[in-house]
Structure formats: structure tokens, C-alpha cells
Amino acid sequence: MLSLDFIRENAELVRRAIEDKGGGVDLARILDLDTARRAKLTAMEGLKAERNAGSKEVGRLQKSGADASQLKSRMK
């Protein structure tokens, strides 16, 4: 089994190997799905970073005695 990294980095080699073996694999679809997956992972990591920063800010506000309810509801 080939890793997605290998397929992504060697797409033309993989495409030729598929053709040589007479396979009916849609390599373009695999690469498109991989691109979409990586974009969603990047977006998810950004949201996690935002959540972590917000949680840290809530803690800082609560320690200082400030009202953090608005930020808390936004983080939910």
C-alpha cells in the first residue's frame, strides 16, 4: 500500500504504474480528496488554536475578577 505522501509527491509515477497494471483507479479523485482532507485539518487546527487562546483568556479574566461570560459563551 502506498502512503498518501508518496502518492502526492510522485503522482505521475503512480499514474503510470496504474496504467501499466491496467487499473481502474481514479488518481485525480484520490488527490482531490487528500487536498480537501488536508484543508479541513488545517481549518480544524486553526479552530483548536482559537479555542485554546480563548480558554486561556477566560482564565486570565476570571483571575483578575473581570466578567468572562461573554467570551465563555463565544467559546461554546
N, CA, C and O atoms as CSV, one atom per row, in Angstrom:
chain,resi,resn,atom,element,x,y,z
A,1,MET,N,N,0.849,-1.175,0.000
A,1,MET,CA,C,0.000,0.000,0.000
A,1,MET,C,C,0.895,1.238,0.000
A,1,MET,O,O,1.903,1.291,0.706
A,2,LEU,N,N,0.521,2.204,-0.782
A,2,LEU,CA,C,1.280,3.443,-0.876
A,2,LEU,C,C,0.704,4.479,0.080
A,2,LEU,O,O,-0.509,4.572,0.263
A,3,SER,N,N,1.596,5.254,0.683
A,3,SER,CA,C,1.135,6.324,1.565
A,3,SER,C,C,0.648,7.496,0.719
A,3,SER,O,O,1.054,7.664,-0.431
A,4,LEU,N,N,-0.215,8.289,1.303
A,4,LEU,CA,C,-0.707,9.473,0.588
A,4,LEU,C,C,0.425,10.448,0.304
A,4,LEU,O,O,0.424,11.116,-0.730
A,5,ASP,N,N,1.389,10.533,1.213
A,5,ASP,CA,C,2.537,11.410,0.970
A,5,ASP,C,C,3.277,10.987,-0.297
A,5,ASP,O,O,3.615,11.819,-1.138
A,6,PHE,N,N,3.523,9.689,-0.422
A,6,PHE,CA,C,4.219,9.185,-1.602
A,6,PHE,C,C,3.409,9.451,-2.861
A,6,PHE,O,O,3.956,9.891,-3.872
A,7,ILE,N,N,2.131,9.192,-2.807
A,7,ILE,CA,C,1.262,9.412,-3.975
A,7,ILE,C,C,1.267,10.882,-4.362
A,7,ILE,O,O,1.365,11.223,-5.541
A,8,ARG,N,N,1.161,11.750,-3.360
A,8,ARG,CA,C,1.130,13.189,-3.618
A,8,ARG,C,C,2.446,13.656,-4.247
A,8,ARG,O,O,2.441,14.450,-5.188
A,9,GLU,N,N,3.567,13.160,-3.726
A,9,GLU,CA,C,4.876,13.606,-4.196
A,9,GLU,C,C,5.288,12.952,-5.518
A,9,GLU,O,O,6.135,13.485,-6.234
A,10,ASN,N,N,4.699,11.813,-5.841
A,10,ASN,CA,C,5.072,11.062,-7.044
A,10,ASN,C,C,3.848,10.723,-7.884
A,10,ASN,O,O,3.708,9.595,-8.356
A,11,ALA,N,N,2.986,11.673,-8.068
A,11,ALA,CA,C,1.707,11.436,-8.738
A,11,ALA,C,C,1.886,10.878,-10.148
A,11,ALA,O,O,1.169,9.960,-10.547
A,12,GLU,N,N,2.822,11.416,-10.890
A,12,GLU,CA,C,2.998,10.950,-12.263
A,12,GLU,C,C,3.522,9.518,-12.296
A,12,GLU,O,O,3.079,8.721,-13.123
A,13,LEU,N,N,4.438,9.185,-11.428
A,13,LEU,CA,C,4.953,7.823,-11.331
A,13,LEU,C,C,3.840,6.843,-10.975
A,13,LEU,O,O,3.735,5.764,-11.559
A,14,VAL,N,N,3.020,7.229,-10.017
A,14,VAL,CA,C,1.898,6.379,-9.599
A,14,VAL,C,C,0.889,6.246,-10.724
A,14,VAL,O,O,0.353,5.162,-10.954
A,15,ARG,N,N,0.629,7.331,-11.423
A,15,ARG,CA,C,-0.325,7.305,-12.548
A,15,ARG,C,C,0.147,6.320,-13.633
A,15,ARG,O,O,-0.644,5.537,-14.160
A,16,ARG,N,N,1.452,6.374,-13.956
A,16,ARG,CA,C,1.997,5.454,-14.963
A,16,ARG,C,C,1.935,4.003,-14.494
A,16,ARG,O,O,1.642,3.105,-15.284
A,17,ALA,N,N,2.211,3.772,-13.209
A,17,ALA,CA,C,2.154,2.407,-12.674
A,17,ALA,C,C,0.732,1.870,-12.730
A,17,ALA,O,O,0.524,0.694,-13.029
A,18,ILE,N,N,-0.238,2.713,-12.449
A,18,ILE,CA,C,-1.646,2.294,-12.533
A,18,ILE,C,C,-1.996,1.926,-13.970
A,18,ILE,O,O,-2.640,0.907,-14.222
A,19,GLU,N,N,-1.568,2.763,-14.905
A,19,GLU,CA,C,-1.846,2.484,-16.321
A,19,GLU,C,C,-1.169,1.193,-16.781
A,19,GLU,O,O,-1.760,0.402,-17.516
A,20,ASP,N,N,0.080,0.984,-16.341
A,20,ASP,CA,C,0.810,-0.231,-16.726
A,20,ASP,C,C,0.119,-1.490,-16.232
A,20,ASP,O,O,0.155,-2.526,-16.896
A,21,LYS,N,N,-0.507,-1.402,-15.075
A,21,LYS,CA,C,-1.182,-2.566,-14.499
A,21,LYS,C,C,-2.628,-2.679,-14.972
A,21,LYS,O,O,-3.326,-3.632,-14.627
A,22,GLY,N,N,-3.072,-1.709,-15.759
A,22,GLY,CA,C,-4.433,-1.752,-16.282
A,22,GLY,C,C,-5.481,-1.484,-15.225
A,22,GLY,O,O,-6.629,-1.905,-15.364
A,23,GLY,N,N,-5.091,-0.780,-14.159
A,23,GLY,CA,C,-6.011,-0.498,-13.059
A,23,GLY,C,C,-7.020,0.574,-13.402
A,23,GLY,O,O,-6.785,1.427,-14.257
A,24,GLY,N,N,-8.126,0.514,-12.730
A,24,GLY,CA,C,-9.183,1.490,-12.946
A,24,GLY,C,C,-9.290,2.458,-11.785
A,24,GLY,O,O,-10.390,2.824,-11.372
A,25,VAL,N,N,-8.147,2.871,-11.258
A,25,VAL,CA,C,-8.130,3.761,-10.106
A,25,VAL,C,C,-8.158,5.208,-10.580
A,25,VAL,O,O,-7.413,5.590,-11.482
A,26,ASP,N,N,-9.017,6.003,-9.970
A,26,ASP,CA,C,-9.123,7.418,-10.307
A,26,ASP,C,C,-8.165,8.200,-9.409
A,26,ASP,O,O,-8.546,8.657,-8.331
A,27,LEU,N,N,-6.927,8.348,-9.858
A,27,LEU,CA,C,-5.894,9.013,-9.065
A,27,LEU,C,C,-6.233,10.478,-8.813
A,27,LEU,O,O,-5.956,10.999,-7.732
A,28,ALA,N,N,-6.823,11.138,-9.786
A,28,ALA,CA,C,-7.197,12.545,-9.610
A,28,ALA,C,C,-8.177,12.693,-8.454
A,28,ALA,O,O,-8.079,13.637,-7.671
A,29,ARG,N,N,-9.102,11.780,-8.347
A,29,ARG,CA,C,-10.088,11.817,-7.253
A,29,ARG,C,C,-9.396,11.618,-5.902
A,29,ARG,O,O,-9.719,12.298,-4.928
A,30,ILE,N,N,-8.454,10.694,-5.852
A,30,ILE,CA,C,-7.701,10.453,-4.613
A,30,ILE,C,C,-6.946,11.712,-4.199
A,30,ILE,O,O,-6.966,12.100,-3.031
A,31,LEU,N,N,-6.288,12.342,-5.156
A,31,LEU,CA,C,-5.530,13.562,-4.854
A,31,LEU,C,C,-6.453,14.713,-4.453
A,31,LEU,O,O,-6.116,15.500,-3.567
A,32,ASP,N,N,-7.611,14.813,-5.098
A,32,ASP,CA,C,-8.583,15.849,-4.724
A,32,ASP,C,C,-9.098,15.638,-3.304
A,32,ASP,O,O,-9.206,16.588,-2.529
A,33,LEU,N,N,-9.413,14.396,-2.967
A,33,LEU,CA,C,-9.884,14.095,-1.618
A,33,LEU,C,C,-8.807,14.367,-0.577
A,33,LEU,O,O,-9.101,14.857,0.513
A,34,ASP,N,N,-7.570,14.052,-0.911
A,34,ASP,CA,C,-6.454,14.320,0.001
A,34,ASP,C,C,-6.289,15.818,0.229
A,34,ASP,O,O,-6.064,16.259,1.356
A,35,THR,N,N,-6.402,16.591,-0.835
A,35,THR,CA,C,-6.294,18.051,-0.715
A,35,THR,C,C,-7.409,18.608,0.171
A,35,THR,O,O,-7.165,19.460,1.026
A,36,ALA,N,N,-8.623,18.126,-0.039
A,36,ALA,CA,C,-9.760,18.579,0.773
A,36,ALA,C,C,-9.569,18.185,2.238
A,36,ALA,O,O,-9.856,18.971,3.140
A,37,ARG,N,N,-9.086,16.969,2.467
A,37,ARG,CA,C,-8.849,16.492,3.836
A,37,ARG,C,C,-7.803,17.357,4.535
A,37,ARG,O,O,-7.979,17.739,5.692
A,38,ARG,N,N,-6.715,17.663,3.828
A,38,ARG,CA,C,-5.674,18.482,4.440
A,38,ARG,C,C,-6.161,19.895,4.718
A,38,ARG,O,O,-5.771,20.490,5.723
A,39,ALA,N,N,-6.999,20.441,3.856
A,39,ALA,CA,C,-7.561,21.776,4.088
A,39,ALA,C,C,-8.458,21.770,5.321
A,39,ALA,O,O,-8.431,22.708,6.117
A,40,LYS,N,N,-9.250,20.715,5.478
A,40,LYS,CA,C,-10.129,20.626,6.652
A,40,LYS,C,C,-9.330,20.442,7.924
A,40,LYS,O,O,-9.694,20.995,8.962
A,41,LEU,N,N,-8.258,19.682,7.871
A,41,LEU,CA,C,-7.400,19.507,9.043
A,41,LEU,C,C,-6.764,20.831,9.447
A,41,LEU,O,O,-6.663,21.145,10.633
A,42,THR,N,N,-6.336,21.605,8.450
A,42,THR,CA,C,-5.743,22.913,8.726
A,42,THR,C,C,-6.771,23.840,9.381
A,42,THR,O,O,-6.458,24.545,10.340
A,43,ALA,N,N,-7.984,23.833,8.859
A,43,ALA,CA,C,-9.048,24.661,9.436
A,43,ALA,C,C,-9.358,24.218,10.860
A,43,ALA,O,O,-9.562,25.052,11.742
A,44,MET,N,N,-9.392,22.907,11.087
A,44,MET,CA,C,-9.673,22.384,12.417
A,44,MET,C,C,-8.581,22.786,13.411
A,44,MET,O,O,-8.878,23.148,14.549
A,45,GLU,N,N,-7.332,22.721,12.984
A,45,GLU,CA,C,-6.226,23.117,13.850
A,45,GLU,C,C,-6.325,24.604,14.195
A,45,GLU,O,O,-6.026,25.006,15.320
A,46,GLY,N,N,-6.741,25.408,13.234
A,46,GLY,CA,C,-6.930,26.834,13.494
A,46,GLY,C,C,-8.019,27.081,14.523
A,46,GLY,O,O,-7.876,27.931,15.402
A,47,LEU,N,N,-9.112,26.329,14.407
A,47,LEU,CA,C,-10.203,26.469,15.376
A,47,LEU,C,C,-9.771,26.009,16.769
A,47,LEU,O,O,-10.153,26.615,17.770
A,48,LYS,N,N,-8.980,24.945,16.833
A,48,LYS,CA,C,-8.472,24.476,18.124
A,48,LYS,C,C,-7.567,25.528,18.761
A,48,LYS,O,O,-7.640,25.770,19.966
A,49,ALA,N,N,-6.720,26.148,17.952
A,49,ALA,CA,C,-5.833,27.187,18.464
A,49,ALA,C,C,-6.643,28.370,18.990
A,49,ALA,O,O,-6.315,28.944,20.029
A,50,GLU,N,N,-7.696,28.727,18.268
A,50,GLU,CA,C,-8.573,29.820,18.708
A,50,GLU,C,C,-9.258,29.470,20.025
A,50,GLU,O,O,-9.350,30.305,20.924
A,51,ARG,N,N,-9.739,28.225,20.135
A,51,ARG,CA,C,-10.383,27.772,21.360
A,51,ARG,C,C,-9.409,27.794,22.532
A,51,ARG,O,O,-9.762,28.230,23.628
A,52,ASN,N,N,-8.192,27.328,22.305
A,52,ASN,CA,C,-7.198,27.306,23.375
A,52,ASN,C,C,-6.838,28.713,23.829
A,52,ASN,O,O,-6.703,28.964,25.027
A,53,ALA,N,N,-6.681,29.629,22.883
A,53,ALA,CA,C,-6.380,31.017,23.238
A,53,ALA,C,C,-7.548,31.632,24.005
A,53,ALA,O,O,-7.341,32.363,24.973
A,54,GLY,N,N,-8.769,31.337,23.574
A,54,GLY,CA,C,-9.953,31.857,24.262
A,54,GLY,C,C,-10.069,31.312,25.668
A,54,GLY,O,O,-10.413,32.047,26.593
A,55,SER,N,N,-9.785,30.031,25.841
A,55,SER,CA,C,-9.840,29.421,27.176
A,55,SER,C,C,-8.803,30.039,28.098
A,55,SER,O,O,-9.065,30.275,29.277
A,56,LYS,N,N,-7.633,30.296,27.552
A,56,LYS,CA,C,-6.575,30.931,28.343
A,56,LYS,C,C,-7.002,32.340,28.762
A,56,LYS,O,O,-6.758,32.765,29.891
A,57,GLU,N,N,-7.637,33.050,27.839
A,57,GLU,CA,C,-8.107,34.409,28.120
A,57,GLU,C,C,-9.224,34.390,29.172
A,57,GLU,O,O,-9.266,35.262,30.041
A,58,VAL,N,N,-10.127,33.407,29.101
A,58,VAL,CA,C,-11.180,33.276,30.105
A,58,VAL,C,C,-10.552,33.097,31.483
A,58,VAL,O,O,-10.967,33.737,32.449
A,59,GLY,N,N,-9.558,32.230,31.568
A,59,GLY,CA,C,-8.870,32.019,32.847
A,59,GLY,C,C,-8.215,33.284,33.360
A,59,GLY,O,O,-8.285,33.588,34.551
A,60,ARG,N,N,-7.579,34.018,32.467
A,60,ARG,CA,C,-6.934,35.271,32.862
A,60,ARG,C,C,-7.965,36.289,33.347
A,60,ARG,O,O,-7.744,36.977,34.343
A,61,LEU,N,N,-9.096,36.383,32.635
A,61,LEU,CA,C,-10.147,37.326,33.043
A,61,LEU,C,C,-10.746,36.944,34.393
A,61,LEU,O,O,-10.995,37.810,35.232
A,62,GLN,N,N,-10.975,35.658,34.600
A,62,GLN,CA,C,-11.563,35.213,35.861
A,62,GLN,C,C,-10.611,35.451,37.028
A,62,GLN,O,O,-11.054,35.805,38.121
A,63,LYS,N,N,-9.326,35.265,36.815
A,63,LYS,CA,C,-8.347,35.516,37.878
A,63,LYS,C,C,-8.318,36.981,38.260
A,63,LYS,O,O,-8.138,37.318,39.431
A,64,SER,N,N,-8.496,37.860,37.274
A,64,SER,CA,C,-8.457,39.292,37.552
A,64,SER,C,C,-9.797,39.801,38.073
A,64,SER,O,O,-9.912,40.965,38.454
A,65,GLY,N,N,-10.805,38.938,38.091
A,65,GLY,CA,C,-12.111,39.325,38.611
A,65,GLY,C,C,-13.031,39.951,37.571
A,65,GLY,O,O,-14.119,40.418,37.909
A,66,ALA,N,N,-12.615,39.967,36.330
A,66,ALA,CA,C,-13.425,40.559,35.268
A,66,ALA,C,C,-14.503,39.568,34.830
A,66,ALA,O,O,-14.421,38.371,35.107
A,67,ASP,N,N,-15.504,40.093,34.145
A,67,ASP,CA,C,-16.597,39.264,33.646
A,67,ASP,C,C,-16.157,38.567,32.357
A,67,ASP,O,O,-15.820,39.223,31.371
A,68,ALA,N,N,-16.165,37.247,32.376
A,68,ALA,CA,C,-15.736,36.471,31.212
A,68,ALA,C,C,-16.901,35.729,30.570
A,68,ALA,O,O,-16.687,34.873,29.712
A,69,SER,N,N,-18.124,36.041,30.971
A,69,SER,CA,C,-19.280,35.295,30.493
A,69,SER,C,C,-19.476,35.432,28.981
A,69,SER,O,O,-19.831,34.460,28.315
A,70,GLN,N,N,-19.252,36.610,28.446
A,70,GLN,CA,C,-19.435,36.808,27.014
A,70,GLN,C,C,-18.417,35.979,26.223
A,70,GLN,O,O,-18.770,35.351,25.225
A,71,LEU,N,N,-17.169,35.978,26.664
A,71,LEU,CA,C,-16.151,35.186,25.993
A,71,LEU,C,C,-16.420,33.681,26.156
A,71,LEU,O,O,-16.196,32.898,25.234
A,72,LYS,N,N,-16.895,33.299,27.324
A,72,LYS,CA,C,-17.218,31.894,27.557
A,72,LYS,C,C,-18.323,31.406,26.612
A,72,LYS,O,O,-18.236,30.311,26.056
A,73,SER,N,N,-19.344,32.218,26.441
A,73,SER,CA,C,-20.437,31.816,25.551
A,73,SER,C,C,-19.959,31.763,24.096
A,73,SER,O,O,-20.424,30.927,23.321
A,74,ARG,N,N,-19.038,32.648,23.726
A,74,ARG,CA,C,-18.494,32.638,22.368
A,74,ARG,C,C,-17.661,31.386,22.141
A,74,ARG,O,O,-17.662,30.841,21.038
A,75,MET,N,N,-16.955,30.924,23.155
A,75,MET,CA,C,-16.111,29.749,23.035
A,75,MET,C,C,-16.930,28.472,22.924
A,75,MET,O,O,-16.438,27.475,22.394
A,76,LYS,N,N,-18.162,28.478,23.409
A,76,LYS,CA,C,-19.032,27.290,23.292
A,76,LYS,C,C,-19.414,27.122,21.860
A,76,LYS,O,O,-20.143,26.189,21.520
